[in-house]
Amino acid sequence: MIENDFVRVGQIVNTFGIRGELKIYLYTDVPEKRFFKGNELILGTEEKPTFQKVTITSAKPYKNLFLIQLEGFNNINQVEKYKGMFLWLPKEEQGDLNEGEFYYHQIVGCQVITTDNQVLGVVKEILSPGANDVWVVQPKEGRKEILIPYIDEVVKKVDVDKKMITIELLEGLLD
């Protein structure tokens, strides 16, 4: 499986301007370590990288996205075909974390339960709106998504090996 060898760090969501810049939706909370001039990433679909290496020639934050330019692509017509594709990083290049820190790909897909063993659902994405991340949980039944703030008062235990997150259900969290 692809997740064993590569980590998805971004998705090309659109072009920007006519000079071949790309808007990147981030799958990383350290974009400055993934998107910088000279860094090489691998382009591919959700299922697999195509092993087409691309080199970033410029990168900058843009709203909640990143704008990047790839070496050898300086025209919108050259990059249109990449919309929807993903940018991957070989797993061995992702670096080490401190204790209590996690990569996005380790959290997405984890089952979320409460401290009294009520199953809430599975983390489907992570948002970074400001002071802390928010984990979007997709419930099993037809309820609406649950937004879990990643703060100590709520998130009590994260076991990435077992793909299990235990939370303290605060008042109003399920409303």
C-alpha positions as CSV (number, residue, x, y, z in Angstrom):
1,M,0.0,0.0,0.0
2,I,1.1,3.5,-0.8
3,E,0.9,4.8,2.8
4,N,3.7,2.5,3.7
5,D,6.3,4.2,1.5
6,F,5.0,7.7,0.9
7,V,3.2,10.5,2.8
8,R,0.7,12.8,1.1
9,V,1.7,16.4,1.9
10,G,-0.6,18.3,-0.5
11,Q,-3.1,18.3,-3.2
12,I,-3.2,20.5,-6.3
13,V,-6.6,22.1,-6.2
14,N,-6.3,24.7,-8.9
15,T,-4.0,26.8,-11.0
16,F,-3.2,30.4,-10.1
17,G,-2.6,33.0,-12.7
18,I,-1.2,32.3,-16.2
19,R,2.5,31.6,-15.2
20,G,1.9,28.0,-14.0
21,E,1.6,28.6,-10.3
22,L,-0.5,26.0,-8.4
23,K,-2.7,26.2,-5.4
24,I,-1.9,23.5,-2.9
25,Y,-4.3,22.2,-0.2
26,L,-2.1,21.2,2.7
27,Y,-2.0,17.7,4.3
28,T,0.8,18.8,6.5
29,D,1.1,21.1,9.5
30,V,4.7,22.0,8.6
31,P,4.3,23.4,5.1
32,E,7.6,25.4,5.4
33,K,9.4,22.1,5.7
34,R,7.7,20.6,2.7
35,F,7.2,23.5,0.3
36,F,10.4,25.5,-0.3
37,K,12.6,26.4,-3.2
38,G,14.7,23.4,-4.3
39,N,12.7,20.7,-2.5
40,E,11.8,17.6,-4.5
41,L,8.4,16.0,-4.2
42,I,6.6,13.2,-6.1
43,L,3.5,13.8,-8.1
44,G,0.7,11.2,-8.3
45,T,-2.9,10.2,-7.8
46,E,-4.5,9.3,-4.5
47,E,-3.8,5.6,-5.1
48,K,-0.1,6.0,-6.0
49,P,2.7,8.4,-6.9
50,T,3.6,8.3,-10.5
51,F,7.2,8.7,-9.5
52,Q,7.4,11.9,-11.5
53,K,9.7,14.0,-9.4
54,V,9.0,17.7,-9.3
55,T,11.2,20.4,-7.9
56,I,9.7,23.5,-6.3
57,T,11.1,26.8,-7.6
58,S,9.0,29.1,-5.4
59,A,6.5,28.7,-2.6
60,K,4.5,31.0,-0.4
61,P,1.4,30.9,1.9
62,Y,-1.8,32.0,0.3
63,K,-5.0,32.2,2.5
64,N,-5.3,28.6,3.9
65,L,-3.4,27.2,1.0
66,F,0.1,27.4,-0.5
67,L,1.1,28.7,-3.9
68,I,4.0,26.9,-5.6
69,Q,5.8,27.0,-8.9
70,L,7.4,23.8,-10.3
71,E,10.7,23.8,-12.2
72,G,10.1,23.6,-16.0
73,F,6.4,24.6,-15.8
74,N,5.9,28.3,-16.4
75,N,2.6,28.4,-18.3
76,I,-1.0,27.6,-17.1
77,N,-1.4,25.2,-20.1
78,Q,1.5,23.0,-18.8
79,V,0.0,22.5,-15.3
80,E,-3.8,22.3,-15.9
81,K,-3.6,18.5,-16.3
82,Y,-2.3,18.2,-12.7
83,K,-5.4,19.6,-11.0
84,G,-6.6,17.1,-8.4
85,M,-3.3,15.2,-8.2
86,F,-1.3,14.9,-5.0
87,L,2.2,15.7,-3.9
88,W,4.0,13.0,-2.0
89,L,7.0,12.8,0.2
90,P,9.0,9.5,0.7
91,K,8.2,8.4,4.3
92,E,11.9,8.2,5.2
93,E,12.2,12.0,4.6
94,Q,9.4,13.1,6.9
95,G,11.7,13.5,9.9
96,D,11.3,12.7,13.6
97,L,8.7,14.1,16.0
98,N,8.9,14.9,19.7
99,E,6.9,12.8,22.1
100,G,3.2,13.7,21.9
101,E,3.4,15.0,18.4
102,F,1.8,13.3,15.4
103,Y,1.8,13.5,11.6
104,Y,-1.6,14.2,10.0
105,H,-1.5,10.8,8.2
106,Q,-1.2,9.1,11.6
107,I,-4.4,10.8,12.9
108,V,-6.6,10.6,9.8
109,G,-8.4,7.2,9.9
110,C,-8.2,6.8,13.7
111,Q,-11.4,5.8,15.5
112,V,-12.5,8.3,18.1
113,I,-14.1,7.1,21.4
114,T,-15.1,8.9,24.5
115,T,-13.7,8.2,28.0
116,D,-16.9,6.1,28.7
117,N,-16.2,4.0,25.5
118,Q,-18.9,5.6,23.3
119,V,-17.7,5.2,19.6
120,L,-18.0,8.6,17.8
121,G,-16.6,7.8,14.4
122,V,-13.4,8.1,12.4
123,V,-11.1,11.2,11.8
124,K,-11.5,12.0,8.2
125,E,-9.5,15.3,8.0
126,I,-7.7,17.9,10.0
127,L,-8.3,21.6,9.9
128,S,-5.9,24.3,11.0
129,P,-8.1,27.3,11.5
130,G,-5.9,29.1,14.2
131,A,-4.7,28.5,17.7
132,N,-5.2,24.7,17.6
133,D,-6.0,22.0,15.0
134,V,-9.6,20.7,14.7
135,W,-10.1,17.0,13.9
136,V,-13.2,16.3,11.7
137,V,-14.8,13.1,12.8
138,Q,-17.2,11.2,10.4
139,P,-19.8,9.3,12.5
140,K,-20.9,5.9,11.5
141,E,-24.6,6.6,11.4
142,G,-26.1,9.5,9.5
143,R,-25.2,12.2,12.0
144,K,-23.4,15.4,10.9
145,E,-19.6,15.6,11.3
146,I,-18.2,16.2,14.7
147,L,-15.5,18.8,15.2
148,I,-13.0,17.9,17.9
149,P,-10.5,20.6,19.0
150,Y,-7.0,19.2,19.5
151,I,-6.6,20.5,23.1
152,D,-5.5,18.8,26.3
153,E,-9.0,19.3,27.9
154,V,-10.6,17.2,25.1
155,V,-8.0,14.8,23.6
156,K,-6.9,12.4,26.4
157,K,-5.1,9.6,24.6
158,V,-3.8,9.0,21.1
159,D,-2.6,5.6,20.1
160,V,-1.5,5.7,16.5
161,D,-0.5,2.0,16.5
162,K,-4.0,1.0,17.4
163,K,-5.5,3.8,15.4
164,M,-7.5,4.9,18.5
165,I,-8.1,8.3,20.0
166,T,-9.9,8.8,23.4
167,I,-11.5,12.1,24.1
168,E,-13.3,13.7,27.0
169,L,-16.7,14.8,25.8
170,L,-17.2,18.4,26.8
171,E,-20.6,20.0,27.0
172,G,-21.8,21.2,23.6
173,L,-19.2,19.2,21.6
174,L,-21.9,17.1,19.9
175,D,-24.4,19.9,19.3
